[in-house]
Amino acid sequence: MAEFDVDLFVIGGGSGGVRAARIAAGYGAKVMVAEEYRMGGTCVIRGCVPKKLFVLGSHVRHEIADAAGFGWTIPEFSFDWSTLVANKDKEIARLEGIYAANVEKSGARIAKTRAVLEDAHTLRLLTGETVTAKYILIATGGAPNHGREIPGIEHVISSNEAFHLTELPKRIVIQGGGYIALEFAGIFAGFGSDVTVIYRGDNILRGFDEDVRKHVRAEMEKQGITIITGCTIDKVDKHGKEFTTHLSSGSSIASDQVMFAIGRHPNVANLGLEKAGVAINPANGGIAVDEWSKTSVDNIYAIGDVTHRLNLTPVAIREGHAFADTVFGKRPVQVDHATIPTAVFSQPEVGTVGLTEAQARAQVSHVDIYKADFRPIKATMSGRDTRVLMKLVVDGTTDRVLGCHIVGDTAAEIVQAVAIAVKMKATKADFDATIALHPTAAEELVTMRTPTARHVRQAAE
């Protein structure tokens, strides 16, 4: 008789957990996955996939506006929010089915229920079943965090509810200055809503390159989005179907919806972590793990957003794959969390990889900056008032490209390719030796010859 019911029990059917389950099963492990809600996790069900679909839908309005400059006369058009939501739901259901099918094809079993740790090897399912496992992987992700309690917090929606609104709000107030807040600001504005963004910091996109932050804000404000910084929401009143949002500055805003996008917290509550002896990282509130994604308990691992390291779907997938390779494939693999490309599907779009200018100046003695700010070719005909930002951060001593930051159409698509070069430690000379592809915006990356700034860090006396 086997010592354990399964070799691996995965708590969470999101992208990271599913990848780990499939790879482990491929190595011959007996695997079980518990998911209490829907297979696919945050990204597929309530995150990057439906968000990107909404972003793409909101772009159509801009395309229609730009068409006249290219000779098109577009008859009167209309938009139906309920059709968008219904078609999005259909696509998410299709993807959920694929996720579940792929797990089952690998030979792993899915339990559509919540699983709670009883000890380091035992799990209790809400169905009443008890399962023992040699290894346990926690991949429960994260959830929106509304922050401090304020009067009227019950009237506030998160990104989760934004995907299921029964109608498009004519006016919406969004608190937050990170990627989720800005992406939804662009979505709602694109569909015709009046949007106000409230952020406590001095400028949006904290942690991004300063030039990116300034450029995105300027472009969003050109589109009519109101951005109020150095301010928070202190109270929300409801009057029938309308809301009044009271700000820390003393002013107030009327709207049809109020949304908070001020951060996410790891899903660590009520999992039985303390019973199994799994420690929490006090620095970030996520499950504490080492470089192998191992927790404080030898046979229990954790990956993805629940560890609160880098909350990105491809990172969770890579961590899940590395875990399965290491534990079941006997091929030790550590995930390199450096130089990970990221995107913000705001409008305009942001793509970035590597160090910001500030980070580079703190880490290396000589930093060269190459920057281009220009009107894209499409805007010369459409008449749209918009500009693209391209920026390279270079080590002035070694000539290595340390970072690339782009704001503009298809920025994410461009940066995905540039990330390969940055990861391979390409130099500015390598970029310069690459022939430009004309006419594109991306050709600026290989035609910028003269630094716009050079920084030399003074040695400490």
N, C-alpha and C positions, 0 to 999 in steps of 0.2 A: 504494500500500500504506500502511495506517495506521501511524503512528509507534509506537503502543502497541496491545497486544491489547485492552485495555479502557480506558474513561475513568476508572472507579473500581473499586478492589478493596477490599472490606471484610473485615477479619479479625475474625470474631466474629458469630454469628447471634443475638445477644440483642436486647432491645427497642430499644436505641439504634442498633445496626448495621442492624437490619431497617428501622427508620424511615428512616434515611439512604439506604439502598439503594433503597427504594420511591420516595422523593421524588426522588432523583437520576434514577432510571429514568423517572419521570414527566416530567422535563425533557428527556428524549431521550438521556440518557447510557447508554452500554453498561456494565453493572454486573455484577460477580461477587462473590459472598459465600462465604467459606470458614468452615465450622463443623466442628470436629473431634468434637464430642460430640452435642448435640441442639439443634435450633433452639428459640429461646425464651429461652436464657440463664438467668442466676441466678434472675430473678424468676419465670419461668414454670415452670422445671424443678425448682429446688431452693431457692426463696426465698419471695417474698411470696404467690404464689398457693397452693401447697400448705400454707404456714403458715396462711393465712387459712382454708382449708378445715378444717384441724385445730382452729383456734381455734373456729370455728363448731360443729364437732362436740363440742368439750369444753363448750360452753355448755349443751348439752342437759341435762347433769346438774344444773346450777343451775336450769334451768327446771322440771325435775321436782321439785326440792326446794321451789321457790317455789309450786308449783301448789296445795298443800294449803290455803294461806291464801286462795285464791280458790275453794275448794269442790271441788277435784278430788281424787279418790282414784285414785292411780296404782297399778295392780297391780305385782307384783314385776317388775323389768326387768333386762335384762342388756346388756352391751356386748361387741362382738367387734372387737378391734383389727385382725385380718387383713382383715375386711370393709372397715373404714375405709381401710386402706392400698391395698387392691385398687381400691376406687372412686376414690380419689385418683389412682392411677396411670392409670386409664381417662380421667379428666378431663384430666390433664396430657398424655396422648397425643393427645387431641382438640385441645387448644390448640396443641400442637406442630405438628400437621398444618395447622392454620389459618395459623400463622406461615409455614410453608414454602410453602403454597399462595398466600398473599398476595404473597410475594416473587416467585414464579414468574409470577403473574398480571401483575405490574408489568413483566415482561420481563427481570428480572435472573436470572442463573444461579447456582445453589447448588452448591458443591463440598463434599461431606461428608468433609473431611479437614483436616489442619493445614496452615497456611501460614506460611512463615518468610521474612523479608526477606533478600535477597541484596545489595541495594543500594537506593538511594532510589526506584527504579522497577521493580525485579524481585523477584518472589516465587517461591519454590520450594515446591511442594506435595508432601506425603508420597507422593502417587500417582506422583511422578516428573515431573509436568508443571511447566513453567516458564511464568509469566505476567508480562507487562510491563503496567504501569498508569501512566496519567498522574497520577492522584491515588490515594493510599492512605489509608484510614481504619482506625485501630486501635480496636477496641471489644471487647476481650477480657475486660473485667470484672474481678472479684476472686475471692478464695477465702478460706475460713476460715484463720485464723492461730492456731496453738496456743501461740505465744509461746516462752518459754525451754524448753530441753530439761530434762525431769525424769525420774527413774527411773520406768518404767512408762508413759511417754507413749504407747506403742504400744497401750495398753488404752483410750485415751480416744477418744470419738467426737466429731464436730462436728455442726452442724446438717444437713450433707449426709446423714450416715448415720442421723440421727434420723428421717428420713422413710421409711426402709426397714427399721426394726427388725422382726424376725420376731414379737416379742411385746412387750406393754406392760410396762415395768419396774415392779415393785412399789415400788422405791425408786430414786431417781436423785439424783446430786449434780451440780450445774451450776456451773461456774466462770465468772463474768462478771457485770457489773452493767449492761450496756447493753440495747438493745431486743431483741436476739436471745435473750439469756439469759432475760430476763423473760417474753418471749412463750412460750418453751418451758416455763418454770416453770409458767405458767398453763395451758398445754396439758396437760402431764402431770398436774398437780394436778387439773384438771377431769375427766380420765379415771380418777382414783382413785389415782394414784401418790403416794407420800410423797416430797416434794421439799425439797432443801436447796440454797440458793444461796450461793455463796462469792464474795466480792468484795474486792479489795485496798483500794479507796477507803473513805472515811468513810460514803458513802451511795450507793445505786444511782442510775442515770440521770444520770451526770456530764454537765454541759452543759445540762441542762434547768433550768427554774425551780425554785428551792429548795422552794417550797410544793408543787409537783408531785411532787418527789422524796419529800418527807415523806409526802404523802398516799398515793401509790402503795405505798410500803413498808408503811404502817399497814394498808392494805386487803388487801395480799397476806398479811401476817402474820395477819390475822383469818381468812383462809381456810385457815390451817394450814401455810403455806409458811414454812420456817425460812430466815431471811436472816442470814448471818454476814458482817459487814464488817470491814475492817482486817485481812484474812487472805488467804492464798493456799494453793494446793495444792502441796505439795513432793514428793509421791511417791504412786504408785498401785500397790498390790499386787493380784494376782489369785489367788484361791483357788477353783479349779473354775469355777463360773459366777458367783461373787460377787467383789466388789472391796472393798478397804480403802483409803480415801483419807486420807492423812496431811497434816494442815494445819500451816502455819507456827506456829500457836499451841501446837502440841504435842499437840493432840487428834486423834482419827481418827473416820471415819464409815464404816459398812458400807453397801453398796448393790449394786444389780444392774446399774447402768450409771453411767458417769462421762462427763459431756459438758463440753467447753470451748467457750465462746462469748465469747472475749475480744478479738475484733476480726477484721478481714479485711485482706488485703494485695492490692495490684494484681497482676494476671497479666501481668507484664512479662518473666518468665524465658524464655529460649530462643526468643525471637521474632526474633532477628537485629537487634535495635535498634542495637547498636554498629556493625554492618556498614553500616547505613544512616545512621548519625550522629545517631540520635534520642536526645536528652538526657533523663535522669531528674531529676525535681525532688528535690533532696536533703532538702527539708523534710518530704516525705511518702512518698517512695518510688514515687510514681506518675509517669507520663509528664508531663514539663513541657510546658504549653501556654499560649498567650496567650488574650486575651479572645475570639478567633475559633476557639478549639480547635486552633490551628495549633501544631505541634511546632517543634523547632529546625531542621527540614528543611522548606523551603517547600511542597512538594507532599504532605507527610504530616501528617495530622491525627489527633487522638485524642479520644474522648468517653467519658463514663460513668465507671464505677468504676475503670477502668485509670488515670485521671488522679488519682484519690483526692481530688477536690474535695468534691462533695456526693454521697454514694453512695445515690442514690434513683432508682428506675426512671423516674419522670416527668421527672427532670432529664436523664437519659441520652437519653430520647426527644426532649425539647426541644432538646438540644445536637445530636443527629443531624439533626433537621429544620432547625435553623438552619445547620448546616454545608452541607447540600444546597442550601438557598435561596441561601446566600452564593456557593458555588463553581459550582453548575450552574444556578441560577435567576437569577443576576446580581442578586439582591436581598440586599444585605448585611444580615444579622441577627445581633445579639449577644444572648446569653442573659442575662437579668437574674437573678442568683443571690440577690438579696435577697428577703426576705419570702416564703420558700417554706414552705407548710404541710407539717407532718410528723405522723405518727401512730405510736404504739406500740400494737400489738394485744395488750397485756398484759391482765390481768384484775384490776382495772378498766382500761379503755381510756384512752389518752391522745391528745388532739389539741391541737396547738399551732401558732401562727403568729406571726411577728414576734419582738420582743425579750423576753427575760426581764426580771424586775425588776432584777437585778444589771446586766445589759447597759444597760438604760435609764438607770439611775442613773449609769453611767460615761459615758454619751454626752450626756445633756441635764441641764440645771441643776435643773429642777423635775419631779418625777415623782409622779403620783397613782396610788394602787392601789385598785381596786375588787374586792372578793372576797366570794364567797358559798360557804358550806360547809353543805350541807343533806342531809336524808334524802329520797331520791326517792319519788314517790308510790307506786310499785310496792312498795317496801320496807315501807310502812305497812300493807300487807295481807299480804305474804309473811312478814313478820317478820325478813327478812334484815338483819343488822347491817352496813349499808353506807352510805356517804355520797358525795355528788357535790361536786366542787370546780369552781368557775367563777372565773376571774380575768382582769381587764382591766388592762393597763399603759398609762397615759395620760401624754402630755406635758402637764405642768401649765401650761405657757406657751401652747402653741398649741391645746390640747384634742384633739390628734390621738391616736387609739388606736394605740399602738406595738406592742402584743402582746396575744394572747388565749391563755389556757391552760385546758384543760378536762380533768378526769378523771372518767370515768363512762361509762355505757352510751351508745353511738353518738357518743362524743366526736369521732371522726374525721369522721363525716358532718356534724356541726354545724360543725366548724372549716373544712371545705372551703368552706362558704358564707360564713362569717365572713371567710375569707382574701380574698374578693373586696372586701369593705368595707375591710379593712386595706390591701390593695394600692391601693385608690382614695383612700387617705389620709382615710378617714372620721374624724369627730371623735366625742367622747363625746356631744356634743349631738345628732349624727345618730343614734346608738344610742338616746338618750333619747327622741327624737322618733318612733321606730319603735314602733308599738303591739304589745304582747306577744301571743304566741300561747299561749293558756291551755287546759288545763294541760299545760305542757311543762317540762322542765328548762332548755331553752335560753332561756325567757323571762327568766330571771335576767340575761341579758346586756343586756337593755333596761330592766330595772327597778331595777338597782343605782344608787341616787342619791347615797349618801354615801360618800366615800372611807374605806377602812379604814386607810389610811396616806398620809401626804404627806411627801415627801423633798425637801429643798432642799440642793443641793451648795454648800458653803462655798467662796467664792473664795479662791484661794491668796494668801497675804500677800506 
